Amino acid sequence: MANAIPITSRKAGHLVHTSAPSPTTTAQARTGQPLAIDPVQRQAAIENALSMALFFVRQPGNTPANLWAATARANRALTLLKHASNGESA
């Protein structure tokens, strides 16, 4: 189930939808240990996060909601890159 976060702007009705926590995140929270991610899956996740960041940046209107979503996706990609460069599993 997706959560909706209201964003204050000049136009009414702007919502940013966030995805439900992934099974990896949920399992990590339960065990306290990061789960291993296959390098191919990690690369796909990094590329997907960067693609989504660009998608939100390229949307017409340049709304705060799009900028927030693009920033969140770019931060996710940076986190994955940091873990990969440190040799961590997740």
N, C-alpha and C positions, 0 to 999 in steps of 0.2 A: 504494500500500500504506500502510495506517495504522500508525503507531507507537503502542505502548502504554506509558504511563508509570505505574508503580505508585505509588499514594498510600497512605501509612501512615495507618491509622485504626483505630478499635475493631473495625470489621467487616472480615473478611478478604475479599480478592478485589476490592477497588476498583481500577479501572483507568480512566485518562483516555485516550481515543483521540484522537490528533492526526492531521490529514490530511497526506497527502504534500505536499511543496512544490509550489506551483502552477507552471505553465509560466512565468508572468511572473517569479516569484522565481528560478527556475532560470536563465532567460535573462539576468536582471539580474546574477546572480552571475557568469555567463560573460563578459559584456561590460563590466560595471562601470557601465553606463549604465541609468537607469530607463527602462522602456518606457512609451510614451504610453498613458493610459487614457482612454477616451471619458468625458465628464462624466456621461452617463446610466449607464454601467457603474460609475463611481465611486459615484454616489448609490445605486445598487442594492447595491453592496458594503457601503456604510456602513449602510444600512437593514438588510441581512441580518445584519451583525455585531451591531448593537444588538438585533435581534429574538432572535438566539441568546443574547445575554447575558441578556435578560429570561427566556428559556426556562429557562436553567440556574438563575437566581435563584428562579424560581417552582416548581422541583421540590421535592416533599416531602422532608423529612428534613434539609435544610440541611447537606449533607455538605461536607467540605473539597474534595472533587473537583469538586462543582458550583460552589462559590465560585471555585475556581481557573479553571475553564473560563469562567465568566461574566466574570472579570477579564481573561482573555486576549482574549475577544471584544470587550470594551469598549475595551481597549488598541488592538486592531486598528482599531476605528471611530475612535478618537481620532487614530491615526496617519494614517488616510485623510483625516480632517478637517483635520489640520495641513498635509498636502501640498496639499490643495485650497485652503486659505486662503493658502498661500505661492505659489500659482500653479504648483506643480510638476506634472509630468506623471504621476508615480506615487507 
